[in-house]
Amino acid sequence: MDLQLNDKTAFVSGSSQGIGFAIANTLATEGAHVIINGRDDTKLRIAKDKILAQDPHAKVSTFCADLCQAEATEELVAQYPSIDILVNSLGIFEPKDFLDIPDEDWQRFFNVNVLTGVRLCRAYLPAMRQKNWGRILFISSESALQIPLEMIHYGTTKTAQLAVSRGLAEACAGTGITVNSVLPGPTKSEGVVDFVNEISGGQDFETFEKEFFQSIRPSSLIKRFADTQEVANMVVYLCSPLASATTGAAVRVDGGVVKTCV
């Protein structure tokens, strides 16, 4: 299927690895000019090389900056004044008992998971309105709907993303701009693999995975971690002109973890 992305420019925050990288790589494969982002220049160069290794003709640029700093967004816009697609993929997570989460952690999580996307939307929405076309995506989580007891602060920020996304979609009513959230379920990204290695007590990933879906996410219907590419496939479709009638939505790629029929 041709997703009609050849003439589009996309910025994907937090895309040197994980779900963000899979999204950027797929956008590039579909012909979009992709700007990948991270704080580590070495990781960014490696990510760019991976994309070009798969497709030497891919159009990929890098923007190395910490988007938690407002100045970084200003630098980005100065370098790329107009984009067609904005994917807010930057995010952090960590398990922590509620009573052990200080104000500083709450503020840090809100700044990274919510405010970075808010700033980017505020920066790029005017140009999208001028062109009367744009795609804005927030990579939220099933944790936005089912707040995990082991990381309430994370779940709260993911719920906030849904509110921002829906509000922006309504603010763009009647235009060619769509705004949506995608809610991945448990996904086998590099960060999750590292986390599993830390807490698994030496178990191999497959054994941990089986126990995880028996005791921690028993409502999963696929009974496994999703692959980052499975998430990216949905995101990239929503970035395309083909998804023009989907806006204001929270689209789940959660393996059926959320127990609802709508």
C-alpha positions in Angstrom: 0.0 0.0 0.0 1.3 3.4 -0.9 0.9 5.7 2.1 1.5 8.8 0.0 4.3 10.1 2.2 6.9 10.9 -0.4 6.6 14.7 -0.2 6.2 14.9 3.6 8.6 15.9 6.3 8.4 14.3 9.7 9.9 15.0 13.1 10.0 12.1 15.6 11.1 13.0 19.1 13.0 10.4 21.1 13.8 8.4 18.1 17.3 7.1 18.4 16.0 3.7 19.7 12.8 1.9 20.7 9.3 2.7 19.4 10.5 6.1 18.2 13.2 4.6 16.0 10.8 2.0 14.6 8.4 4.9 13.7 11.2 7.0 12.1 12.6 4.0 10.2 9.1 3.1 8.8 8.4 6.7 7.8 11.7 6.8 6.0 10.9 3.6 4.2 7.6 5.1 3.1 9.5 8.0 1.5 9.1 10.7 4.0 12.0 13.0 5.0 12.5 12.1 8.6 14.3 14.1 11.3 15.3 11.8 14.2 16.0 13.1 17.6 17.9 12.2 20.8 20.3 13.6 23.3 23.3 11.3 22.4 24.9 12.2 19.1 26.6 8.8 18.8 23.3 7.0 19.2 21.7 9.3 16.7 24.5 8.6 14.1 24.1 4.8 14.7 20.3 5.2 14.2 20.7 7.1 11.0 23.2 4.6 9.7 20.7 1.7 10.4 18.0 3.5 8.4 20.4 4.2 5.5 21.7 0.6 5.6 18.2 -0.6 4.9 17.5 2.1 2.3 20.5 4.0 1.0 18.1 6.5 -0.7 16.3 7.3 2.6 15.9 10.9 3.5 17.0 11.2 7.1 18.4 14.1 9.2 19.4 14.3 12.9 18.7 16.8 15.6 20.7 16.2 18.7 19.2 18.1 21.7 17.4 17.6 25.0 13.8 18.7 24.2 13.1 19.0 28.0 14.8 22.3 27.6 12.5 24.9 25.9 15.5 26.4 24.1 15.9 23.1 22.1 12.5 23.5 20.5 13.4 27.0 19.5 16.6 25.7 17.9 14.6 23.0 16.1 12.2 25.4 14.6 15.0 27.7 13.5 16.5 24.8 11.6 13.2 23.3 10.4 10.6 26.0 10.3 7.9 23.8 8.9 7.1 20.1 9.1 4.1 18.0 8.0 4.2 15.3 10.6 5.0 15.6 14.3 5.3 12.4 16.3 5.7 13.0 20.1 7.5 9.8 21.0 9.9 11.1 23.7 9.1 9.5 27.1 10.4 8.0 30.3 9.2 5.4 32.7 10.3 3.7 35.9 8.6 1.5 38.5 8.3 3.3 41.9 6.0 3.0 44.9 3.7 6.0 45.1 4.9 6.9 48.6 8.5 7.0 47.3 7.8 9.4 44.4 8.9 13.0 45.4 7.7 16.2 43.8 10.9 16.3 41.7 10.0 13.0 40.0 6.4 14.1 39.3 7.7 17.4 37.7 10.4 15.5 35.7 7.9 13.0 34.3 5.4 15.7 33.5 8.1 17.8 31.8 9.5 14.9 29.7 6.2 13.1 28.8 3.8 16.0 28.5 5.4 19.4 28.2 7.9 18.4 25.4 5.0 17.5 23.2 3.0 20.6 24.2 5.9 22.8 23.2 6.5 21.1 19.9 2.8 21.3 19.0 2.7 25.0 19.9 5.7 25.6 17.7 4.5 23.7 14.6 0.8 24.0 14.6 0.7 27.6 13.1 2.6 26.4 10.0 0.3 23.4 9.7 -2.7 25.7 9.8 -1.2 27.9 7.1 -0.9 24.8 4.8 -4.2 23.4 6.1 -2.5 20.0 6.4 -0.7 18.2 9.2 -0.5 15.1 11.4 0.2 15.2 15.1 0.7 12.0 17.0 1.2 11.4 20.7 2.7 8.0 21.7 0.8 7.4 24.9 0.2 4.0 26.6 -2.4 1.6 27.7 -1.2 2.8 31.2 -3.2 6.0 30.4 -6.4 3.9 30.8 -5.2 1.4 33.4 -3.0 3.3 35.7 -0.2 0.9 36.8 0.1 0.7 40.6 3.9 0.3 40.2 4.2 3.7 38.3 1.3 5.9 39.0 3.3 9.0 38.0 4.0 7.5 34.5 0.3 6.6 34.0 -0.8 10.0 35.0 1.4 11.7 32.4 0.1 9.3 29.7 -3.5 10.2 30.6 -2.5 13.9 30.3 -1.3 13.2 26.8 -4.8 11.9 25.8 -6.3 15.1 27.1 -3.9 17.3 25.2 -4.4 15.3 22.0 -8.1 15.4 22.1 -8.2 19.1 22.9 -5.8 19.9 20.0 -8.0 17.8 17.7 -11.0 19.8 18.6 -9.0 23.0 18.1 -8.2 21.8 14.6 -11.8 21.0 13.7 -12.7 21.6 10.0 -9.0 21.6 8.9 -6.8 19.1 7.1 -4.9 18.6 10.4 -5.5 15.5 12.4 -4.4 14.8 16.0 -4.4 11.4 17.5 -2.9 9.3 20.3 -1.6 5.8 20.0 -1.6 3.5 23.0 0.9 0.7 22.9 0.7 -2.1 25.3 3.8 -3.8 26.8 6.4 -3.5 24.0 9.8 -5.1 23.6 11.9 -2.0 23.2 15.5 -1.6 24.2 14.4 0.2 27.4 12.0 -2.6 28.4 14.7 -5.3 27.7 17.2 -3.4 29.9 14.5 -3.1 32.6 13.7 -6.8 32.4 17.4 -7.7 32.7 17.6 -5.6 35.9 14.6 -7.1 37.7 14.4 -10.6 36.3 16.9 -12.2 38.7 18.8 -13.8 35.9 15.8 -15.2 34.1 15.9 -15.3 30.3 13.5 -12.9 28.6 11.1 -15.7 27.4 10.6 -17.0 30.9 10.1 -13.5 32.3 7.6 -12.7 29.5 5.5 -15.8 30.3 5.3 -14.9 34.0 4.7 -11.2 33.2 1.6 -12.0 31.2 0.4 -14.5 33.8 0.6 -12.3 36.8 1.1 -8.6 35.9 -0.8 -8.2 32.6 -3.1 -11.2 32.6 -5.7 -9.4 30.5 -3.4 -9.4 27.4 -5.0 -11.3 24.5 -1.7 -11.9 22.6 0.1 -13.0 25.8 3.4 -11.5 24.7 5.3 -8.3 24.3 4.5 -6.4 21.1 7.3 -5.7 18.7 8.2 -2.1 18.1 7.4 -2.5 14.4 3.9 -3.6 15.2 3.4 -0.2 17.0 5.1 1.7 14.2 2.9 0.3 11.6 -0.2 1.8 13.2 1.5 5.1 13.9 2.8 5.5 10.3 -0.6 4.8 8.9 -2.1 7.5 11.1 0.6 9.9 9.8 -0.5 9.3 6.2 -3.0 11.1 4.0 -5.0 7.8 4.0 -6.0 8.4 7.6 -7.7 11.7 7.0 -11.0 10.7 8.7 -9.3 9.6 12.0 -8.8 12.4 14.4 -9.4 13.0 18.1 -8.9 9.3 18.6 -7.0 7.1 21.1 -6.0 4.1 19.0 -4.8 1.1 21.0 -2.0 -1.2 19.9 -2.1 -2.9 23.3 -2.5 -6.6 22.5 -6.0 -6.5 24.0 -4.7 -5.6 27.5 -7.4 -3.0 28.1 -10.6 -4.9 28.8 -13.1 -2.9 26.8 -15.1 -3.5 23.7 -14.7 0.2 22.4 
